Every structure is written in structure tokens, then in C-alpha cells.
Amino acid sequence: MAQKKLPTIVVQVTGGVVSCVNSSIPVRLLVLDADTDGGDRDRIMEVNGSNAYVHDYMLTGPALVSGGLISDGIEADFVADVAGQVDAAR
């Protein structure tokens, strides 16, 4: 049976901080971070009874590439390449 391709999101984290988010299709991604110390007070809210620093990503357009770095956005080829590498390593 052929495996169905799933929408995929790649979240890059550097030093414990989300540095870039890319997806294969338009998506909304909510990241709830329990570490609220030093966070922007406007982005700290109660979710499921606990405070969380909320990162709300709306990936609806293409990612921009500048100086070899990819910005947040839809970058289907990059996401497919990352997923292929992860799948091959299993």
C-alpha cells in the first residue's frame, strides 16, 4: 500500500528558541512554550489552565531566501528534502 503524503511542517529551534518555520502547504501553527520568563507579555496567555508563551505562525505565502537563510513560509522543496532525509535515516 502506498503511503499517503501528509502535510509537513519543519520547525527549526536554535538555543531553545524557534528560529524558522516552513511548511509544505498553507497552515496555521500554534506553538505553546511553557517557558514564559522574559517573554513579551502580549504573547503570554492562559491555555488549558496554564500560562504559555504563544507563537502563532500563519504560513500562507512563499518563504524568502536571503543569504542562504530561509524565512518563515511555504517552502515545499525544502520541507520535502528535510522529510526525505529523516525518512532515509529511519
Secondary structure, 3 states (H helix, E strand, C coil): CCCCCCCCEEEEEECCEEEEEEECCCEEEEEEECCCCCCCHHHEEEECCEEEEEEEEEECCECCEECCEECCEECHHHHHHHHHHHHHHC
